Amino acid sequence: MKTRTRIQAADLYVLLQREFRRRQVRECETCYVQLPFLIDRPAPDAANWEVIVPRACTLRCNEILEQVVDELGGQYDLVPGSR
């Protein structure tokens, strides 16, 4: 298993939001990031959190957010009980 930095959900949300907004097409005014939540780790090398990805929009924001989640999922684990 990779060593990941343990982080509070609110702090991870800030990182997710910042990176998503940096990559998101500016014309999209509907897609957003939700607070990450703790899950049972599906595999030994997987993150212990996920977010609900928005529906597919014409500007492909869902794909952008999935990329951000994949990248940060390799770096961070949620602290159990964090909000």
N, CA and C of each residue as an Amber inpcrd file, in Angstrom:
protein
   249
   0.8420000  -1.1800000   0.0000000   0.0000000   0.0000000   0.0000000
   0.8860000   1.2420000   0.0000000   0.4730000   2.2330000  -0.7610000
   1.1920000   3.5040000  -0.8050000   1.0310000   4.2390000   0.5160000
   2.0110000   5.0490000   0.8280000   1.8920000   5.9220000   1.9770000
   1.2340000   7.2080000   1.4990000   0.1040000   7.5090000   2.1040000
  -0.6350000   8.7140000   1.7440000  -0.6810000   9.6430000   2.9510000
  -0.7740000  10.9150000   2.6710000  -0.9290000  11.9020000   3.7280000
  -2.3550000  11.8240000   4.2490000  -2.5030000  11.7570000   5.5570000
  -3.8430000  11.7380000   6.1620000  -4.3390000  13.1740000   6.2640000
  -5.6120000  13.3610000   5.9100000  -6.1450000  14.7120000   5.7870000
  -7.6130000  14.7300000   6.2060000  -8.0490000  15.8490000   6.7140000
  -9.4550000  16.0390000   7.0680000 -10.2700000  16.2430000   5.7860000
 -11.5420000  15.8510000   5.8200000 -12.4070000  15.9630000   4.6400000
 -12.5000000  17.4010000   4.1410000 -12.6180000  18.3530000   5.0400000
 -12.7360000  19.7570000   4.6340000 -11.4680000  20.2420000   3.9310000
 -10.3150000  19.8070000   4.3960000  -9.0570000  20.2050000   3.7620000
  -8.9100000  19.5620000   2.3870000  -9.3110000  18.2930000   2.2720000
  -9.2700000  17.6230000   0.9760000 -10.2410000  18.2810000   0.0110000
 -11.3960000  18.6800000   0.5040000 -12.3740000  19.3860000  -0.3380000
 -11.7520000  20.6480000  -0.9390000 -11.0300000  21.4000000  -0.1350000
 -10.3950000  22.6290000  -0.6230000  -9.4100000  22.2990000  -1.7520000
  -8.6340000  21.2460000  -1.5850000  -7.6790000  20.8560000  -2.6230000
  -8.3950000  20.4020000  -3.8930000  -9.4360000  19.5890000  -3.7260000
 -10.2160000  19.1170000  -4.8720000 -10.8410000  20.2860000  -5.6190000
 -11.4640000  21.1770000  -4.8760000 -12.1420000  22.3330000  -5.4620000
 -11.1550000  23.2180000  -6.2230000 -10.0320000  23.4880000  -5.6090000
  -9.0270000  24.3620000  -6.2250000  -8.5190000  23.7670000  -7.5420000
  -8.1810000  22.4840000  -7.5120000  -7.6420000  21.8550000  -8.7150000
  -8.7100000  21.7010000  -9.8010000  -9.9300000  21.3640000  -9.4090000
 -11.0210000  21.2530000 -10.3760000 -11.2840000  22.5990000 -11.0380000
 -11.3850000  23.6570000 -10.2620000 -11.6440000  24.9930000 -10.8260000
 -10.5030000  25.4600000 -11.7200000  -9.2960000  25.0700000 -11.3850000
  -8.1410000  25.4450000 -12.2070000  -8.2290000  24.8210000 -13.6020000
  -8.7400000  23.5890000 -13.6900000  -8.8050000  22.8590000 -14.9580000
 -10.1430000  23.0030000 -15.6830000 -11.1760000  23.3510000 -14.9620000
 -12.5260000  23.4040000 -15.5230000 -12.6340000  24.4930000 -16.5890000
 -13.4410000  24.2170000 -17.6060000 -13.7220000  25.2080000 -18.6370000
 -14.5260000  26.3320000 -17.9930000 -14.1080000  27.5350000 -18.1730000
 -14.7410000  28.6780000 -17.4980000 -16.2070000  28.8860000 -17.8780000
 -16.5960000  28.4150000 -19.0280000 -17.9790000  28.5960000 -19.4730000
 -18.9790000  27.7700000 -18.6680000 -18.5300000  26.7230000 -17.9940000
 -19.4470000  25.8830000 -17.2240000 -19.7920000  26.5830000 -15.9060000
 -21.0710000  26.7520000 -15.6920000 -21.5350000  27.4020000 -14.4640000
 -22.3580000  26.4620000 -13.5910000 -22.4130000  25.1690000 -13.9630000
 -23.2740000  24.2530000 -13.2200000 -22.5290000  23.1810000 -12.4400000
 -21.3820000  22.7570000 -12.8740000 -20.6770000  21.6460000 -12.2240000
 -19.8960000  22.1380000 -11.0060000 -19.7980000  21.2800000 -10.0120000
 -19.1240000  21.6330000  -8.7670000 -18.6000000  20.3760000  -8.0920000
 -17.7870000  20.5550000  -7.0760000 -17.2110000  19.4600000  -6.3030000
 -17.9920000  19.3210000  -5.0090000 -18.2720000  18.0850000  -4.6340000
 -18.9210000  17.8290000  -3.3520000 -17.8850000  17.3880000  -2.3260000
 -18.2630000  17.4510000  -1.0730000 -17.3710000  17.0470000   0.0150000
 -17.0210000  15.5740000  -0.1270000 -15.7240000  15.2160000  -0.0540000
 -15.3590000  13.7970000  -0.1310000 -15.8500000  13.0570000   1.1150000
 -16.1130000  11.7670000   0.9410000 -16.5750000  10.9580000   2.0680000
 -15.7870000   9.6620000   2.1480000 -15.7070000   9.1480000   3.3570000
 -14.9500000   7.9440000   3.6750000 -15.6650000   6.7130000   3.1350000
 -14.9010000   5.7740000   2.5820000 -15.4400000   4.5000000   2.1140000
 -14.5190000   3.3870000   2.6030000 -15.0070000   2.1570000   2.5450000
 -14.1250000   1.0170000   2.7820000 -13.2040000   0.9170000   1.5810000
 -11.9340000   0.7930000   1.8390000 -10.9370000   0.7550000   0.7670000
 -11.2280000  -0.4440000  -0.1520000 -11.5340000  -0.1980000  -1.4470000
 -11.8940000  -1.2920000  -2.3450000 -10.7220000  -2.1890000  -2.7330000
  -9.5080000  -1.6980000  -2.6030000  -8.3000000  -2.4590000  -2.9140000
  -7.1730000  -1.9160000  -2.0420000  -6.1600000  -2.7280000  -1.7830000
  -5.0750000  -2.2730000  -0.9060000  -4.3900000  -0.9870000  -1.3590000
  -4.3290000  -0.7450000  -2.6510000  -3.6510000   0.4600000  -3.1400000
  -4.6150000   1.5910000  -3.4880000  -5.8880000   1.4410000  -3.1560000
  -6.8960000   2.4600000  -3.4720000  -7.0500000   3.4520000  -2.3200000
  -7.5780000   4.6180000  -2.6520000  -7.8740000   5.6240000  -1.6270000
  -9.0480000   5.1600000  -0.7730000  -9.1780000   5.7500000   0.4050000
 -10.2810000   5.3910000   1.3040000 -11.4140000   6.4090000   1.2450000
 -11.4990000   7.1520000   0.1500000 -12.5290000   8.1770000   0.0010000
 -12.9550000   8.2770000  -1.4620000 -14.0870000   8.9170000  -1.6480000
 -14.5370000   9.2360000  -2.9970000 -15.4550000  10.4400000  -2.9410000
 -15.8010000  10.9520000  -4.1050000 -16.7500000  12.0570000  -4.2320000
 -17.7910000  11.6510000  -5.2630000 -18.9290000  12.2890000  -5.2030000
 -19.9460000  12.0820000  -6.2240000 -19.5860000  12.9830000  -7.3920000
 -19.4140000  12.3670000  -8.5450000 -19.0240000  13.0980000  -9.7470000
 -20.2830000  13.6090000 -10.4400000 -20.2640000  14.8620000 -10.8960000
 -21.4540000  15.4080000 -11.5700000 -21.7700000  14.6390000 -12.8430000
 -23.0220000  14.7390000 -13.2650000 -23.4200000  14.1350000 -14.5310000
 -22.5730000  14.7080000 -15.6490000 -22.5190000  13.9580000 -16.7240000
 -21.7530000  14.4260000 -17.8770000 -22.3570000  15.7240000 -18.4140000
 -21.5410000  16.7410000 -18.5280000 -21.9830000  17.9880000 -19.1450000
 -21.2920000  18.1100000 -20.4970000 -21.7420000  19.0160000 -21.3020000
 -21.1800000  19.1650000 -22.6430000 -19.7230000  19.6230000 -22.6230000
 -19.2770000  20.1580000 -21.4990000 -17.9010000  20.6430000 -21.3850000
 -16.9720000  19.6260000 -20.7280000 -17.5080000  18.4390000 -20.4170000
 -16.7360000  17.2930000 -19.9050000 -16.1430000  17.5170000 -18.5150000
 -16.8560000  18.2480000 -17.6960000 -16.3810000  18.5060000 -16.3340000
 -16.2420000  17.2180000 -15.5250000 -17.1150000  16.2520000 -15.7660000
 -17.0390000  15.0010000 -15.0260000 -15.7120000  14.2950000 -15.2780000
 -15.2170000  14.3570000 -16.4920000 -13.9230000  13.7400000 -16.7970000
 -12.7860000  14.4760000 -16.0950000 -12.8890000  15.7740000 -16.0420000
 -11.8780000  16.5760000 -15.3530000 -11.8480000  16.2250000 -13.8790000
 -13.0330000  16.1510000 -13.2550000 -13.0770000  15.8320000 -11.8370000
 -12.5730000  14.4140000 -11.5770000 -12.8860000  13.4710000 -12.4410000
 -12.3800000  12.1060000 -12.2700000 -10.8590000  12.0810000 -12.3030000
 -10.2440000  12.8730000 -13.1690000  -8.7820000  12.9570000 -13.2190000
  -8.2230000  13.5280000 -11.9250000  -8.8410000  14.5750000 -11.4320000
  -8.3930000  15.2090000 -10.1880000  -8.5120000  14.2180000  -9.0220000
  -9.6370000  13.5190000  -8.9560000  -9.8480000  12.5320000  -7.8910000
  -8.7990000  11.4230000  -7.9830000  -8.5110000  10.9500000  -9.1750000
  -7.4860000   9.9070000  -9.3400000  -6.1250000  10.3900000  -8.8440000
  -5.7690000  11.6040000  -9.2070000  -4.4680000  12.1380000  -8.7930000
  -4.3830000  12.3230000  -7.2790000  -5.3870000  12.9860000  -6.7060000
  -5.3450000  13.2420000  -5.2600000  -5.6080000  11.9750000  -4.4590000
  -6.3220000  11.0140000  -5.0570000  -6.5510000   9.7330000  -4.3840000
  -5.2670000   8.9630000  -4.1330000  -4.2670000   9.1990000  -4.9500000
  -2.9690000   8.5750000  -4.7480000  -2.1080000   9.2790000  -3.7210000
  -2.5330000  10.4650000  -3.3090000  -1.7290000  11.2640000  -2.3810000
  -2.3080000  11.3780000  -0.9830000  -3.6420000  11.2410000  -0.8660000
  -4.3080000  11.5440000   0.4050000  -5.2820000  10.4380000   0.8350000
  -5.3690000  10.2330000   2.1240000  -6.3740000   9.3940000   2.7560000
  -7.1420000  10.2470000   3.7540000  -8.4360000  10.0170000   3.8420000
  -9.2310000  10.7450000   4.8370000  -8.9970000  10.1810000   6.2290000
  -8.9850000  11.0730000   7.1830000  -8.9250000  10.6930000   8.5880000
 -10.3160000  10.2030000   8.9690000 -10.4380000   8.9790000   9.5030000
 -11.7690000   8.5070000   9.9140000 -12.4320000   9.4890000  10.8840000
 -13.7160000   9.7130000  10.6650000 -14.4630000  10.6260000  11.5200000
 -14.3320000  12.0920000  11.1620000 -13.5920000  12.3840000  10.0720000
 -13.4250000  13.7970000   9.6940000 -14.6300000  14.2880000   8.9240000
 -14.8240000  15.5970000   9.0150000 -15.9290000  16.2460000   8.3000000
 -15.4450000  17.5000000   7.6660000
